Amino acid sequence: MKLCFDVEKAQGYKSPSQIARVLTEDWAAKNLFCVSCNRNKLQVARDNTKVIDFVCDNCAETYQLKSRNQPLGNKVTDAAYEPMIDSIKKNKAPNLYLLHYNPANYCAENLLIVPKFFLTLSCIEQRKPLSDSARRAGWVGCNIVLKEIPIDGKISIIYGRKTVNPEFVRESYNRFRFLSEKKYDVRGWTADVLKIVRELGKTEFALDEVYAYDEQLQKLHPENKHIRPKIRQQLQILRDKGVLKFIGQGKYQFK
């Protein structure tokens, strides 16, 4: 994977935003790969394909690219709120490539892949409607709140200008592929509980430590009145899928 863009592709463009768009799209078309199968190159999606920038011609996985010239931070601006929520509920959201590049030399600094099955309702933030004076008055966009996604759902491909082995990236992706088979509400629960146990910062933890977050989970899932049984259910799912190991007396550890 090459880190620096082909700046010759931007000849004739004067607008910084146009230059950035042309260079990042060209770089992505040459360097992004499918994390779901062994394809080392993606196909550019047809023009006017909403929210989809690239497609794998082998397994049909879809991808969206978001680029910025500053560190990624905690939020990524996305498109319209309601279509995003709808795509999550229908399990049709694309995998999300997040690129941070240096505008001084047009080289990639960091690149993440957020698997589509980690995009849940908990990480989508509704933005304020555009003002009445705006061209699209009343339009409502959304942010993807990265801090609400467990670390397992933010897989580094380039970190500090150093590339990660694609096979390790694919293994990290496929470890949680089972989530793609779940309905959006089940995926949301599993991701939220996984995020909590990861944030405990331990390889071994007790069930009571997760129960301490029951109020937080209640706010995220107000329709559910049985939070603690739901926590136990999600820990069992993570155990059954080989992410956790139950070691007895209400204790678990990461495998």
C-alpha positions as CSV (number, residue, x, y, z in Angstrom):
1,M,0.0,0.0,0.0
2,K,1.4,3.4,-1.1
3,L,1.0,6.2,1.5
4,C,1.4,9.2,-0.8
5,F,-1.1,10.4,-3.3
6,D,-0.4,11.0,-7.0
7,V,-0.5,14.8,-7.0
8,E,-0.3,14.9,-10.8
9,K,-3.9,13.8,-10.9
10,A,-4.9,17.2,-9.5
11,Q,-3.4,19.2,-12.3
12,G,-5.9,21.8,-13.6
13,Y,-7.8,22.0,-10.3
14,K,-7.5,25.1,-8.1
15,S,-10.0,24.6,-5.3
16,P,-8.4,22.9,-2.3
17,S,-11.6,20.9,-1.8
18,Q,-11.6,19.7,-5.4
19,I,-7.9,18.8,-5.2
20,A,-8.4,16.8,-2.1
21,R,-11.4,15.0,-3.5
22,V,-9.6,14.0,-6.7
23,L,-6.5,12.9,-4.9
24,T,-8.2,10.9,-2.2
25,E,-10.5,9.2,-4.6
26,D,-7.7,8.3,-6.9
27,W,-5.5,7.0,-4.0
28,A,-8.4,5.0,-2.6
29,A,-9.2,3.3,-6.0
30,K,-5.6,2.2,-6.2
31,N,-5.0,1.2,-2.6
32,L,-8.1,0.1,-0.7
33,F,-8.8,-3.6,-0.5
34,C,-11.7,-5.8,0.5
35,V,-11.6,-6.7,4.2
36,S,-14.2,-9.4,3.8
37,C,-12.4,-11.5,1.2
38,N,-9.0,-11.8,-0.4
39,R,-9.6,-9.2,-3.1
40,N,-6.8,-6.6,-3.0
41,K,-8.6,-4.0,-5.0
42,L,-12.0,-2.5,-5.0
43,Q,-14.2,-1.3,-7.9
44,V,-15.4,2.3,-8.0
45,A,-19.2,2.3,-7.6
46,R,-21.4,3.6,-10.4
47,D,-22.0,7.3,-10.5
48,N,-24.8,8.6,-8.3
49,T,-24.8,5.5,-6.1
50,K,-25.9,6.9,-2.7
51,V,-23.5,6.4,0.3
52,I,-21.5,3.7,-1.7
53,D,-18.1,4.6,-3.1
54,F,-16.6,1.2,-3.7
55,V,-17.7,-2.4,-4.3
56,C,-15.9,-5.7,-4.1
57,D,-16.4,-7.5,-7.4
58,N,-15.8,-10.8,-5.6
59,C,-18.0,-10.8,-2.5
60,A,-20.2,-7.7,-3.3
61,E,-19.3,-6.0,0.0
62,T,-19.8,-2.2,-0.3
63,Y,-17.7,0.6,1.1
64,Q,-18.0,4.3,1.8
65,L,-14.9,6.5,2.1
66,K,-14.7,9.5,4.4
67,S,-11.5,11.6,4.2
68,R,-10.3,14.6,6.2
69,N,-7.0,16.5,6.6
70,Q,-7.1,16.5,10.4
71,P,-7.1,13.6,12.9
72,L,-10.4,11.7,12.9
73,G,-11.5,12.7,16.4
74,N,-14.7,11.4,18.0
75,K,-17.2,12.2,15.3
76,V,-17.5,11.8,11.5
77,T,-20.0,13.9,9.6
78,D,-22.2,11.7,7.5
79,A,-25.2,12.2,5.2
80,A,-28.9,12.5,6.0
81,Y,-30.1,11.2,9.4
82,E,-33.2,9.2,8.4
83,P,-31.7,7.3,5.5
84,M,-28.8,6.4,7.7
85,I,-31.1,5.0,10.4
86,D,-33.1,3.2,7.8
87,S,-29.9,1.6,6.3
88,I,-28.8,0.4,9.7
89,K,-32.3,-1.1,10.5
90,K,-32.3,-2.9,7.1
91,N,-28.6,-4.1,7.5
92,K,-27.7,-2.2,4.3
93,A,-25.1,0.3,5.6
94,P,-21.7,0.0,3.8
95,N,-18.4,-0.6,5.5
96,L,-16.8,2.7,6.4
97,Y,-13.2,3.6,5.4
98,L,-12.0,6.6,7.4
99,L,-8.9,8.3,6.0
100,H,-6.8,11.0,7.7
101,Y,-4.2,12.6,5.3
102,N,-1.6,15.3,5.6
103,P,-2.5,18.3,3.4
104,A,1.1,19.5,3.3
105,N,2.4,16.5,1.4
106,Y,-0.8,14.6,0.5
107,C,0.2,11.4,2.2
108,A,-2.0,9.1,4.3
109,E,-1.4,9.3,8.0
110,N,-4.1,7.0,9.4
111,L,-6.8,4.8,7.9
112,L,-9.5,2.9,9.7
113,I,-12.2,0.5,8.6
114,V,-15.4,0.5,10.6
115,P,-17.3,-2.8,9.7
116,K,-20.9,-2.2,8.7
117,F,-22.1,-4.5,11.5
118,F,-20.6,-2.1,14.1
119,L,-22.7,0.8,12.8
120,T,-25.6,0.8,15.2
121,L,-28.3,3.2,16.4
122,S,-26.1,4.0,19.5
123,C,-23.4,5.6,17.4
124,I,-25.6,7.8,15.2
125,E,-26.1,11.3,16.3
126,Q,-28.8,13.5,14.8
127,R,-27.7,17.0,13.8
128,K,-29.7,20.2,14.0
129,P,-31.9,20.9,10.9
130,L,-30.5,23.5,8.5
131,S,-31.8,27.0,9.0
132,D,-34.6,28.5,7.0
133,S,-32.1,30.6,5.1
134,A,-30.1,27.6,3.9
135,R,-30.5,26.2,0.4
136,R,-31.7,22.9,1.8
137,A,-33.7,24.4,4.7
138,G,-34.8,21.9,7.3
139,W,-32.5,19.1,6.0
140,V,-31.3,16.9,8.9
141,G,-27.9,15.3,8.8
142,C,-26.1,13.0,11.2
143,N,-22.7,12.3,12.8
144,I,-21.1,8.9,13.3
145,V,-19.9,9.1,16.9
146,L,-16.7,7.0,16.9
147,K,-16.3,6.9,20.7
148,E,-19.6,4.9,20.9
149,I,-18.1,2.1,18.8
150,P,-16.1,-0.6,20.6
151,I,-12.4,-0.7,19.8
152,D,-13.0,-3.9,17.9
153,G,-15.1,-1.9,15.4
154,K,-12.3,0.5,14.6
155,I,-9.7,-1.5,12.8
156,S,-6.4,0.2,11.9
157,I,-5.1,-0.3,8.4
158,I,-2.6,2.6,8.5
159,Y,-1.5,3.9,11.9
160,G,1.0,6.8,12.2
161,R,2.1,6.2,8.6
162,K,2.7,2.6,9.2
163,T,0.7,-0.1,7.4
164,V,-1.0,-3.1,9.1
165,N,-0.8,-6.5,7.4
166,P,-4.1,-6.9,5.4
167,E,-4.5,-10.5,6.7
168,F,-4.5,-9.2,10.3
169,V,-7.1,-6.6,9.2
170,R,-9.3,-9.4,7.6
171,E,-9.0,-11.6,10.7
172,S,-10.1,-8.7,12.9
173,Y,-13.0,-8.0,10.6
174,N,-14.1,-11.6,10.3
175,R,-13.9,-12.2,14.1
176,F,-17.2,-10.3,14.5
177,R,-18.8,-11.1,11.1
178,F,-21.4,-13.0,13.1
179,L,-23.0,-9.7,14.0
180,S,-24.0,-9.2,10.3
181,E,-26.4,-12.1,10.7
182,K,-28.2,-10.4,13.6
183,K,-31.1,-7.9,13.4
184,Y,-30.1,-4.3,14.1
185,D,-31.4,-4.2,17.7
186,V,-29.5,-7.4,18.7
187,R,-26.3,-6.1,17.0
188,G,-26.7,-2.8,18.9
189,W,-27.0,-4.6,22.3
190,T,-24.0,-6.8,21.6
191,A,-21.8,-3.8,20.4
192,D,-22.9,-1.7,23.4
193,V,-22.0,-4.4,26.0
194,L,-18.7,-5.2,24.2
195,K,-17.8,-1.5,24.3
196,I,-18.5,-1.4,28.1
197,V,-16.4,-4.5,28.9
198,R,-13.6,-3.2,26.7
199,E,-13.6,0.1,28.5
200,L,-13.1,-1.7,31.8
201,G,-9.6,-2.1,30.6
202,K,-9.1,-5.6,31.9
203,T,-8.5,-9.0,30.4
204,E,-10.6,-10.5,33.2
205,F,-13.8,-8.9,34.7
206,A,-16.8,-9.7,36.8
207,L,-20.4,-9.6,35.9
208,D,-21.1,-7.0,38.6
209,E,-18.7,-4.6,36.9
210,V,-20.9,-4.7,33.8
211,Y,-24.1,-4.4,35.9
212,A,-22.7,-1.0,37.1
213,Y,-23.5,0.3,33.6
214,D,-27.1,-0.7,33.6
215,E,-28.4,2.9,33.7
216,Q,-26.2,3.8,30.7
217,L,-27.6,0.8,28.8
218,Q,-31.1,1.7,29.8
219,K,-30.7,5.2,28.2
220,L,-29.5,3.6,25.0
221,H,-32.3,1.0,25.0
222,P,-35.2,2.7,26.7
223,E,-37.7,0.1,25.3
224,N,-36.1,-2.7,27.3
225,K,-37.1,-3.1,30.9
226,H,-34.9,-6.1,31.7
227,I,-31.4,-4.7,31.4
228,R,-29.4,-7.1,33.5
229,P,-30.8,-10.3,31.9
230,K,-30.0,-8.6,28.6
231,I,-26.4,-8.0,29.7
232,R,-26.1,-11.7,30.6
233,Q,-27.5,-12.7,27.3
234,Q,-24.9,-10.5,25.4
235,L,-22.0,-11.9,27.4
236,Q,-23.2,-15.4,26.6
237,I,-23.3,-14.5,22.9
238,L,-19.7,-13.1,23.1
239,R,-18.7,-16.3,24.9
240,D,-20.4,-18.6,22.4
241,K,-18.6,-16.7,19.5
242,G,-15.2,-17.2,21.1
243,V,-14.6,-13.5,22.2
244,L,-15.0,-14.2,25.9
245,K,-14.4,-17.2,28.1
246,F,-16.5,-17.8,31.2
247,I,-14.2,-18.8,34.1
248,G,-16.8,-19.3,36.8
249,Q,-18.2,-17.3,39.8
250,G,-19.6,-14.6,37.6
251,K,-16.2,-13.8,35.9
252,Y,-15.2,-13.6,32.3
253,Q,-12.0,-13.1,30.4
254,F,-11.1,-12.1,26.9
255,K,-9.7,-14.8,24.7
